């Protein structure tokens, strides 16, 4: 078995800290969730942030358990998109 990448630990650490902060904000905004428009909007956005933090934590756990390196995948995808973009530009220029 390979040693887990540092990316997994960074993702997990970031998500735990962010989750703690966003959870505290969400708890403080709970009393405003049925008030004015801005209070409700802040509550909804904070709730979405908490859910996003949970998703990052789950993804970090998957990276930790599988050894998958998402940055290599993203870099490869960006490279493929760049090549396709250059190819498309040549097609439009040559017409």
Residue frames as qw, qx, qy, qz and C-alpha x, y, z in Angstrom:
[[0.000, 0.889, 0.458, 0.000, 0.00, 0.00, 0.00],
 [0.407, 0.461, -0.021, 0.788, 1.27, 3.45, -0.86],
 [0.233, -0.351, -0.447, 0.789, 1.61, 6.27, 1.61],
 [0.172, 0.830, 0.530, -0.034, -1.34, 8.69, 1.40],
 [0.397, 0.510, 0.119, 0.754, -0.68, 11.94, -0.38],
 [0.194, -0.188, -0.371, 0.889, -0.28, 15.21, 1.47],
 [0.259, -0.229, -0.360, -0.867, -3.28, 16.48, -0.44],
 [0.550, -0.454, -0.681, -0.166, -5.56, 14.27, 1.64],
 [0.470, -0.410, -0.495, 0.605, -4.24, 15.67, 4.91],
 [0.056, -0.044, 0.043, 0.997, -4.50, 19.24, 3.63],
 [0.385, -0.327, -0.537, -0.676, -8.08, 18.64, 2.47],
 [0.574, -0.481, -0.658, 0.082, -9.08, 17.03, 5.76],
 [0.389, -0.306, -0.353, 0.794, -7.41, 19.72, 7.87],
 [0.068, -0.068, -0.195, -0.976, -8.90, 22.56, 5.86],
 [0.457, -0.391, -0.598, -0.530, -12.37, 21.03, 5.92],
 [0.531, -0.460, -0.637, 0.318, -12.31, 20.42, 9.68],
 [0.232, -0.260, -0.214, 0.912, -11.26, 24.00, 10.45],
 [0.203, -0.109, -0.355, -0.906, -13.73, 25.46, 7.94],
 [0.482, -0.422, -0.723, -0.257, -16.51, 23.22, 9.20],
 [0.414, -0.441, -0.563, 0.563, -15.94, 24.37, 12.77],
 [0.061, -0.191, -0.022, 0.979, -16.01, 28.04, 11.78],
 [0.318, -0.153, -0.513, -0.782, -19.01, 27.73, 9.47],
 [0.454, -0.431, -0.779, 0.004, -20.92, 25.66, 12.01],
 [0.272, -0.416, -0.448, 0.744, -20.44, 28.35, 14.65],
 [0.118, 0.101, -0.204, -0.967, -21.61, 31.03, 12.21],
 [0.398, -0.270, -0.718, -0.503, -24.63, 28.90, 11.30],
 [0.392, -0.466, -0.725, 0.322, -25.55, 28.45, 14.97],
 [0.125, -0.368, -0.235, 0.891, -25.35, 32.21, 15.53],
 [0.228, 0.070, -0.386, -0.891, -27.45, 32.91, 12.42],
 [0.139, -0.316, -0.935, -0.082, -30.14, 30.38, 13.35],
 [0.009, 0.581, 0.573, -0.578, -32.14, 33.01, 15.23],
 [0.180, 0.527, -0.147, -0.817, -32.29, 35.15, 12.06],
 [0.169, 0.031, 0.883, 0.438, -33.43, 32.45, 9.65],
 [0.074, 0.641, 0.755, 0.118, -37.08, 33.60, 9.78],
 [0.108, -0.700, -0.185, 0.681, -36.42, 37.34, 9.94],
 [0.324, 0.786, -0.130, -0.510, -35.68, 39.80, 7.20],
 [0.836, 0.538, -0.094, -0.044, -34.51, 38.87, 3.75],
 [0.306, 0.729, -0.567, 0.230, -30.82, 39.45, 4.51],
 [0.485, -0.434, 0.676, -0.345, -30.93, 37.31, 7.64],
 [0.903, 0.177, 0.334, -0.204, -32.53, 34.46, 5.74],
 [0.694, 0.673, -0.250, 0.051, -30.05, 34.79, 2.87],
 [0.007, 0.689, -0.671, 0.272, -27.09, 34.71, 5.27],
 [0.696, -0.223, 0.610, -0.307, -28.50, 31.64, 6.98],
 [0.903, 0.385, 0.146, -0.123, -29.02, 29.82, 3.67],
 [0.510, 0.734, -0.423, 0.147, -25.51, 30.67, 2.45],
 [0.238, -0.583, 0.710, -0.316, -23.95, 29.53, 5.72],
 [0.842, -0.009, 0.471, -0.264, -25.92, 26.29, 5.55],
 [0.820, 0.566, -0.089, -0.005, -24.59, 25.73, 2.02],
 [0.182, 0.748, -0.593, 0.236, -21.04, 26.39, 3.27],
 [0.573, -0.371, 0.667, -0.299, -21.44, 23.74, 5.97],
 [0.910, 0.259, 0.290, -0.143, -22.66, 21.22, 3.40],
 [0.610, 0.723, -0.309, 0.103, -19.73, 22.07, 1.12],
 [0.137, -0.668, 0.678, -0.273, -17.32, 21.55, 4.02],
 [0.788, -0.114, 0.557, -0.235, -18.83, 18.14, 4.68],
 [0.856, 0.514, 0.046, -0.039, -18.38, 17.27, 1.00],
 [0.330, 0.769, -0.511, 0.197, -14.72, 18.34, 1.07],
 [0.461, -0.488, 0.683, -0.287, -14.20, 16.25, 4.21],
 [0.894, 0.145, 0.393, -0.160, -15.72, 13.19, 2.52],
 [0.713, 0.677, -0.169, 0.071, -13.63, 13.76, -0.59],
 [0.008, 0.746, -0.618, 0.247, -10.50, 14.11, 1.57],
 [0.693, -0.266, 0.627, -0.235, -11.32, 10.81, 3.28],
 [0.895, 0.407, 0.172, -0.059, -11.72, 9.15, -0.12],
 [0.452, 0.781, -0.396, 0.172, -8.36, 10.55, -1.22],
 [0.308, -0.618, 0.667, -0.281, -6.78, 9.34, 2.02],
 [0.801, -0.076, 0.555, -0.210, -8.20, 5.84, 1.73],
 [0.854, 0.469, 0.222, 0.031, -7.59, 5.30, -1.99],
 [0.565, -0.367, 0.332, 0.660, -4.38, 7.25, -2.52],
 [0.436, 0.699, 0.454, 0.339, -6.02, 9.07, -5.42],
 [0.345, -0.348, -0.003, 0.872, -4.30, 12.32, -6.31],
 [0.323, 0.795, 0.499, -0.121, -6.88, 14.85, -7.50],
 [0.006, -0.838, 0.204, 0.506, -4.36, 17.53, -8.49],
 [0.275, -0.239, 0.784, 0.503, -2.72, 15.21, -11.03],
 [0.312, 0.512, 0.791, 0.121, -6.14, 14.46, -12.47],
 [0.137, 0.901, 0.262, -0.317, -7.08, 18.15, -12.62],
 [0.149, -0.666, 0.457, 0.570, -3.75, 19.05, -14.24],
 [0.304, 0.029, 0.852, 0.424, -4.22, 16.35, -16.87],
 [0.259, 0.705, 0.659, -0.028, -7.80, 17.48, -17.57],
 [0.031, 0.886, 0.003, -0.462, -6.67, 21.10, -17.91],
 [0.230, -0.433, 0.663, 0.566, -3.96, 20.03, -20.32],
 [0.307, 0.314, 0.853, 0.282, -6.44, 18.07, -22.44],
 [0.179, 0.848, 0.457, -0.199, -8.85, 21.02, -22.51],
 [0.097, -0.778, 0.264, 0.562, -6.06, 23.37, -23.50],
 [0.275, -0.152, 0.795, 0.518, -5.05, 21.09, -26.38],
 [0.257, 0.572, 0.770, 0.120, -8.65, 20.86, -27.54],
 [0.057, 0.890, 0.210, -0.401, -9.01, 24.63, -27.31],
 [0.151, -0.586, 0.502, 0.617, -5.90, 25.18, -29.44],
 [0.281, 0.133, 0.868, 0.388, -7.15, 22.64, -31.96],
 [0.202, 0.754, 0.619, -0.093, -10.54, 24.37, -32.16],
 [0.017, -0.839, 0.063, 0.540, -8.91, 27.76, -32.67],
 [0.216, -0.314, 0.703, 0.601, -6.86, 26.39, -35.58],
 [0.273, 0.434, 0.832, 0.212, -10.06, 25.08, -37.16],
 [0.123, 0.878, 0.393, -0.245, -11.73, 28.48, -36.93],
 [0.135, -0.738, 0.309, 0.585, -8.66, 30.36, -38.17],
 [0.284, -0.153, 0.787, 0.526, -8.11, 28.10, -41.18],
 [0.342, 0.583, 0.737, 0.018, -11.71, 28.46, -42.41]]
